[in-house]
Amino acid sequence: MVVHDYSEVDLDIVDETLRNREYKKILKIVLTIKDRVKIFGILLGLNEL
């Protein structure tokens, strides 16, 4: 999983979730990142990501 340096995601949570095979949680984290990136792009006036 690639997470941008400025992301507020705690990578330890991601690592633990992957170890425990809790993929539903990973999906929620990924969708949250996607939503934040989309909002950030809109705020900057960028086209849809």
C-alpha positions in Angstrom: 0.0 0.0 0.0 1.3 3.4 -0.9 0.4 6.3 1.3 1.5 9.9 0.6 3.9 11.4 3.2 1.3 14.0 4.2 -1.4 11.5 4.9 -2.8 11.4 8.4 -3.1 7.6 8.3 -1.4 5.8 11.1 0.6 3.1 9.2 0.9 0.9 12.3 -2.9 0.5 12.1 -2.6 -0.5 8.4 0.2 -3.0 9.2 -1.8 -4.6 12.1 -4.9 -4.8 10.0 -3.1 -6.5 7.1 -1.5 -9.0 9.6 -5.0 -9.8 11.0 -6.4 -10.1 7.5 -9.1 -7.5 8.3 -9.6 -6.4 4.7 -12.8 -4.6 5.3 -11.0 -2.2 7.5 -8.3 -1.7 4.8 -11.0 -0.9 2.3 -12.5 1.7 4.6 -9.1 3.3 5.1 -8.5 3.3 1.3 -11.9 4.9 0.6 -11.3 7.5 3.3 -7.9 8.4 1.6 -9.6 8.5 -1.8 -12.3 10.9 -0.5 -9.8 13.2 1.1 -7.7 13.3 -2.0 -10.8 14.1 -4.1 -11.9 16.9 -1.7 -8.3 18.3 -1.7 -8.3 18.2 -5.6 -11.7 20.1 -5.6 -10.3 22.7 -3.2 -7.3 23.2 -5.5 -9.6 23.5 -8.5 -8.3 20.3 -10.1 -10.4 18.1 -12.3 -11.8 14.9 -10.9 -9.0 12.5 -9.9 
